[in-house]
Amino acid sequence: MTIPAPIDDVPIGGESIRLGQFLKFAGLFDSGGEVKEAIIDGFVLVNGEIDRRRGRQLQVGDVVSFEGRSVRVCP
């Protein structure tokens, strides 16, 4: 039985944010270049599915995962 990793809530101070911005804001990446590569290579999941759109608009409640770490968009 696998225990799911905890999901950290990351408040964004609004209703939406772009995927690339959120990954840096949440501290999963240090640079935009790293974000771009990880998204293009299919290593980033949004709500459990691969999403290769760096400009995707995330909404409150969306869960973004990378390398076993998951963060949820909060207002």
CYANA upper distance limits for C-alpha pairs under 8 A (distance plus 0.5 A):
  5 ALA  CA     68 GLY  CA      7.52
  5 ALA  CA     69 ARG  CA      7.44
  5 ALA  CA     70 SER  CA      7.84
  6 PRO  CA     69 ARG  CA      8.35
  6 PRO  CA     70 SER  CA      7.57
  7 ILE  CA     63 VAL  CA      8.49
  7 ILE  CA     69 ARG  CA      7.89
  7 ILE  CA     70 SER  CA      5.48
  7 ILE  CA     71 VAL  CA      5.74
  7 ILE  CA     72 ARG  CA      7.03
  8 ASP  CA     70 SER  CA      6.93
  8 ASP  CA     71 VAL  CA      5.16
  8 ASP  CA     72 ARG  CA      6.59
  9 ASP  CA     71 VAL  CA      6.20
  9 ASP  CA     72 ARG  CA      5.30
  9 ASP  CA     73 VAL  CA      6.83
  9 ASP  CA     74 CYS  CA      6.63
 10 VAL  CA     26 ALA  CA      6.86
 10 VAL  CA     71 VAL  CA      7.01
 10 VAL  CA     72 ARG  CA      6.42
 10 VAL  CA     73 VAL  CA      5.97
 10 VAL  CA     74 CYS  CA      6.07
 11 PRO  CA     73 VAL  CA      6.74
 11 PRO  CA     74 CYS  CA      4.88
 11 PRO  CA     75 PRO  CA      5.64
 12 ILE  CA     16 SER  CA      8.23
 12 ILE  CA     17 ILE  CA      7.98
 12 ILE  CA     73 VAL  CA      7.33
 12 ILE  CA     74 CYS  CA      6.61
 12 ILE  CA     75 PRO  CA      6.03
 13 GLY  CA     74 CYS  CA      8.30
 13 GLY  CA     75 PRO  CA      5.67
 14 GLY  CA     75 PRO  CA      5.71
 15 GLU  CA     59 GLN  CA      6.54
 15 GLU  CA     60 VAL  CA      6.36
 15 GLU  CA     75 PRO  CA      6.43
 16 SER  CA     57 GLN  CA      6.75
 16 SER  CA     58 LEU  CA      5.88
 16 SER  CA     59 GLN  CA      5.19
 16 SER  CA     60 VAL  CA      6.98
 17 ILE  CA     21 GLN  CA      7.29
 17 ILE  CA     22 PHE  CA      6.81
 17 ILE  CA     57 GLN  CA      6.11
 17 ILE  CA     58 LEU  CA      5.84
 17 ILE  CA     59 GLN  CA      7.45
 18 ARG  CA     22 PHE  CA      6.62
 18 ARG  CA     54 ARG  CA      7.53
 18 ARG  CA     55 GLY  CA      5.68
 18 ARG  CA     56 ARG  CA      5.88
 18 ARG  CA     57 GLN  CA      5.07
 18 ARG  CA     58 LEU  CA      6.28
 19 LEU  CA     23 LEU  CA      6.74
 19 LEU  CA     53 ARG  CA      8.07
 19 LEU  CA     54 ARG  CA      5.88
 19 LEU  CA     55 GLY  CA      6.31
 19 LEU  CA     56 ARG  CA      5.93
 19 LEU  CA     57 GLN  CA      6.79
 19 LEU  CA     58 LEU  CA      6.63
 20 GLY  CA     24 LYS  CA      7.25
 20 GLY  CA     32 GLY  CA      7.75
 20 GLY  CA     35 VAL  CA      6.66
 20 GLY  CA     36 LYS  CA      7.77
 20 GLY  CA     54 ARG  CA      5.42
 20 GLY  CA     55 GLY  CA      6.88
 20 GLY  CA     56 ARG  CA      8.48
 21 GLN  CA     25 PHE  CA      6.55
 22 PHE  CA     26 ALA  CA      6.32
 23 LEU  CA     27 GLY  CA      6.93
 23 LEU  CA     28 LEU  CA      5.97
 23 LEU  CA     29 PHE  CA      6.67
 23 LEU  CA     35 VAL  CA      7.44
 24 LYS  CA     28 LEU  CA      6.41
 24 LYS  CA     29 PHE  CA      5.54
 24 LYS  CA     30 ASP  CA      6.59
 24 LYS  CA     31 SER  CA      7.34
 24 LYS  CA     32 GLY  CA      7.80
 24 LYS  CA     35 VAL  CA      7.92
 26 ALA  CA     71 VAL  CA      7.91
 28 LEU  CA     66 PHE  CA      8.12
 29 PHE  CA     34 GLU  CA      6.94
 29 PHE  CA     35 VAL  CA      6.80
 30 ASP  CA     34 GLU  CA      7.65
 31 SER  CA     35 VAL  CA      7.01
 32 GLY  CA     36 LYS  CA      6.59
 33 GLY  CA     37 GLU  CA      6.81
 34 GLU  CA     38 ALA  CA      6.71
 35 VAL  CA     39 ILE  CA      6.64
 36 LYS  CA     40 ILE  CA      6.58
 36 LYS  CA     54 ARG  CA      7.30
 37 GLU  CA     41 ASP  CA      6.46
 38 ALA  CA     42 GLY  CA      6.79
 38 ALA  CA     43 PHE  CA      5.79
 38 ALA  CA     44 VAL  CA      6.89
 39 ILE  CA     43 PHE  CA      6.43
 39 ILE  CA     44 VAL  CA      5.97
 39 ILE  CA     51 ASP  CA      7.48
 39 ILE  CA     52 ARG  CA      5.53
 39 ILE  CA     53 ARG  CA      7.55
 39 ILE  CA     54 ARG  CA      7.02
 40 ILE  CA     52 ARG  CA      5.77
 40 ILE  CA     53 ARG  CA      8.24
 41 ASP  CA     52 ARG  CA      8.15
 42 GLY  CA     50 ILE  CA      6.34
 42 GLY  CA     51 ASP  CA      7.27
 42 GLY  CA     52 ARG  CA      6.58
 43 PHE  CA     50 ILE  CA      7.57
 43 PHE  CA     66 PHE  CA      6.84
 43 PHE  CA     67 GLU  CA      8.04
 44 VAL  CA     50 ILE  CA      6.39
 44 VAL  CA     51 ASP  CA      6.99
 44 VAL  CA     52 ARG  CA      8.12
 44 VAL  CA     64 VAL  CA      7.59
 44 VAL  CA     65 SER  CA      6.35
 44 VAL  CA     66 PHE  CA      5.62
 45 LEU  CA     49 GLU  CA      5.42
 45 LEU  CA     50 ILE  CA      4.91
 45 LEU  CA     51 ASP  CA      6.43
 45 LEU  CA     64 VAL  CA      6.11
 45 LEU  CA     65 SER  CA      5.52
 45 LEU  CA     66 PHE  CA      7.08
 46 VAL  CA     50 ILE  CA      6.78
 46 VAL  CA     51 ASP  CA      6.70
 46 VAL  CA     62 ASP  CA      7.39
 46 VAL  CA     63 VAL  CA      6.24
 46 VAL  CA     64 VAL  CA      5.07
 46 VAL  CA     65 SER  CA      6.98
 47 ASN  CA     62 ASP  CA      6.55
 47 ASN  CA     63 VAL  CA      5.53
 47 ASN  CA     64 VAL  CA      6.76
 47 ASN  CA     65 SER  CA      8.43
 48 GLY  CA     63 VAL  CA      8.21
 48 GLY  CA     64 VAL  CA      8.27
 48 GLY  CA     65 SER  CA      8.08
 58 LEU  CA     62 ASP  CA      6.77
 58 LEU  CA     73 VAL  CA      7.94
 59 GLN  CA     73 VAL  CA      7.24
 60 VAL  CA     72 ARG  CA      8.20
 60 VAL  CA     73 VAL  CA      5.40
 60 VAL  CA     74 CYS  CA      5.61
 60 VAL  CA     75 PRO  CA      6.65
 61 GLY  CA     72 ARG  CA      6.44
 61 GLY  CA     73 VAL  CA      5.78
 61 GLY  CA     74 CYS  CA      6.69
 62 ASP  CA     72 ARG  CA      6.14
 62 ASP  CA     73 VAL  CA      6.00
 63 VAL  CA     70 SER  CA      7.03
 63 VAL  CA     71 VAL  CA      6.08
 63 VAL  CA     72 ARG  CA      4.81
 63 VAL  CA     73 VAL  CA      6.96
 64 VAL  CA     70 SER  CA      6.06
 64 VAL  CA     71 VAL  CA      5.87
 64 VAL  CA     72 ARG  CA      6.80
 65 SER  CA     69 ARG  CA      6.01
 65 SER  CA     70 SER  CA      4.71
 65 SER  CA     71 VAL  CA      6.92
 66 PHE  CA     70 SER  CA      7.08
